[in-house]
Amino acid sequence: MPATTATPDDSLSDGHGGQDCEIEAAILQSSILIVDDQQAHVHLLERLLQEGGYRNVSSTREPRRVGLLHRENRYDLILLDLQMPGLDGFGVLEELSADIASGYLPVIVLTAQPGHKLRALRAGARDFIAKPFETVEVKVRIHHMLEVRLLHKKLEAHNRDLERIVQERTAALQESEARYRSLTELAVDWYWEQNDAGTFTRMSGPILELLGISEPDAGADMQGRDADGTPACRQDGHAHRGIDDWDATERETLHANIMARRPFLDLLMHRRCADGSLQQFRVSGEPMFDHTCRFTGYRGLGVEVRFAR
């Protein structure tokens, strides 16, 4: 049964005189459910809460309805009697265990049995109030629990905001990365990308023959092997055309940089063409990482800087 509005208790207000007014108002608006089969206990708790200024108080004497009521109303606090016929407070805690495990559900148990306190806390209760009720203790424990609940809700909201910001920034980075790749491919003579296993996923230009990997076997990894483990750089026992035109020492340097995931800038590479002319390229490369700093692959580019006889 909903409680009527009442003036906050003076003693409680004095104890929290330095608390921010907005937080105090939010605490007094918290939704509270009283669960007790004794009507006299329900009336007593309702009166104490009314005196404390709480404006959203409900009660039930049927413990089997607590789970349904909580799913419908998502209470900020449940005051739960442990000794009830049919389904006791421990049974109610078990039904609420999924909510307690997945979030912060403050349950204060009401008990006259000291031996039940530890068992209730282990079952998921956050605090306890001893019977017979002591007025100041009831008010202080309830107010404290609701304050903790409010801070927990603020933290959850803050974490959701942070997660949203991370998702937005990740999307912006991915968009920026896509623009970078498009512009890079337009601005250079050739470009390549590899995944974290070393397999080429994007490429234009002579990167495969530079590394000794044949064009028909573009899916080969950095070791020049196909998926079945056979060498990709030779076919019918002969080197593919163009593979041996590159400077072997420079190729080894490039290969070592990529395999070690090292960034490098303007590495000079030379290729001897069939007509005897010499091509010179500047090659740069860098490892790629996602927003969690996990290595995701490697990319590089090449620019022709000289063509001479």
Residue pairs with C-beta under 8 A, 6 or more apart in sequence:
1 46
1 58
1 59
2 56
2 57
2 58
3 46
3 49
3 50
3 54
3 55
3 56
3 57
4 50
5 50
5 55
6 50
6 51
6 52
6 53
6 54
7 51
7 53
8 28
8 52
8 53
9 51
9 52
9 53
9 139
11 136
11 139
12 52
12 53
12 139
12 140
12 143
15 140
16 24
16 143
23 147
23 150
26 150
27 143
27 146
27 147
27 150
28 52
28 53
28 54
28 55
29 55
29 56
30 54
30 56
30 76
30 77
30 146
30 149
30 150
31 56
31 58
31 73
31 74
31 75
31 76
31 77
32 49
32 54
32 56
32 57
32 58
32 75
32 76
32 77
32 78
32 79
32 142
32 146
33 58
33 59
33 60
33 66
33 69
33 70
33 73
33 75
33 77
33 78
33 79
34 42
34 45
34 46
34 57
34 58
34 59
34 60
34 79
35 59
35 60
35 61
35 63
35 66
35 78
35 79
35 80
35 81
35 84
35 89
35 92
36 42
36 45
36 59
36 61
36 79
36 81
36 84
36 110
37 61
37 63
37 81
37 84
37 85
38 61
38 81
39 61
41 81
41 110
41 131
41 133
42 59
42 61
44 133
45 59
45 79
45 133
45 138
46 57
46 59
48 133
48 135
48 138
48 139
49 57
49 142
50 57
52 139
52 142
52 143
58 69
58 73
58 75
60 66
60 69
63 84
63 86
63 87
63 88
63 89
63 91
63 92
64 86
64 87
66 78
66 80
66 92
66 95
66 96
67 92
67 95
67 96
69 75
70 78
70 96
70 99
70 105
75 105
76 106
76 146
76 149
76 150
77 106
77 107
77 108
77 142
77 145
77 146
77 149
78 96
78 105
78 106
78 107
78 108
79 108
79 110
79 129
79 142
80 89
80 92
80 93
80 107
80 108
80 109
80 110
80 125
81 89
81 109
81 110
81 111
82 88
82 89
82 90
82 109
82 110
82 111
82 113
82 116
82 120
83 89
83 111
83 112
83 113
89 109
89 110
89 111
89 120
90 119
90 120
90 123
93 100
93 107
93 109
93 120
93 123
93 124
93 125
94 123
96 105
96 107
96 124
97 123
97 124
99 105
100 107
100 124
101 124
103 156
104 149
104 152
104 153
104 156
105 124
106 126
106 127
106 145
106 146
106 148
106 149
107 124
107 125
107 126
108 125
108 126
108 127
108 128
108 129
108 141
108 142
108 145
109 116
109 117
109 120
109 125
109 127
109 128
109 129
110 128
110 129
110 131
110 133
111 117
111 120
111 128
111 129
111 130
111 131
112 130
112 131
112 132
114 130
117 128
120 128
121 128
126 145
126 148
127 141
127 144
127 145
129 137
129 138
129 141
130 137
166 291
169 291
170 291
173 291
181 191
181 193
181 202
184 191
184 301
185 191
185 204
188 301
188 302
188 303
189 205
189 281
189 302
189 303
189 304
190 203
190 204
190 205
190 206
190 207
190 301
190 302
191 202
191 203
191 204
191 205
191 299
191 300
191 301
191 302
192 200
192 202
192 203
192 204
192 205
192 207
192 299
192 300
192 301
193 200
193 201
193 202
193 203
193 288
193 297
193 298
193 299
194 200
194 201
194 222
194 258
194 297
194 298
194 299
195 201
195 296
195 297
196 295
196 296
196 297
197 221
198 221
198 222
198 223
198 259
198 298
199 219
199 220
199 221
200 207
200 208
200 213
200 218
200 219
200 220
201 297
203 218
205 302
206 242
206 271
206 302
207 300
207 302
208 214
208 215
208 218
208 220
209 215
209 240
209 242
209 243
209 245
209 246
210 246
210 251
210 254
210 269
210 271
211 222
211 224
211 251
211 254
211 255
212 224
212 233
212 243
212 251
213 220
213 224
213 232
213 233
213 243
214 220
214 232
214 233
214 234
214 235
214 240
214 243
215 240
216 235
217 226
217 232
217 233
219 226
219 227
220 226
220 232
220 233
222 255
222 258
222 259
224 231
224 232
224 233
225 231
225 232
226 232
233 239
233 240
233 243
234 240
245 271
245 272
245 273
246 269
246 270
246 271
247 269
247 270
247 271
250 267
250 268
250 269
250 270
251 269
253 267
254 267
254 269
254 283
254 285
257 264
257 267
257 285
258 285
258 298
258 300
261 287
261 295
261 298
262 287
263 285
263 286
263 287
264 283
264 284
264 285
264 286
265 284
266 282
266 283
266 284
267 282
267 283
267 284
267 285
268 280
268 281
268 282
268 283
269 280
269 281
269 282
269 283
269 302
270 278
270 279
270 280
270 281
271 278
271 279
271 281
272 278
272 279
273 279
276 309
277 307
277 308
277 309
278 306
278 307
278 308
278 309
279 304
279 306
279 307
280 304
280 305
280 306
280 307
280 308
281 302
281 303
281 304
281 305
282 302
282 303
282 305
283 300
283 301
283 302
284 300
284 301
284 302
285 298
285 299
285 300
285 301
286 298
286 299
286 300
287 295
287 297
287 298
288 295
288 296
288 297
288 298
288 299
289 295
289 296
290 296
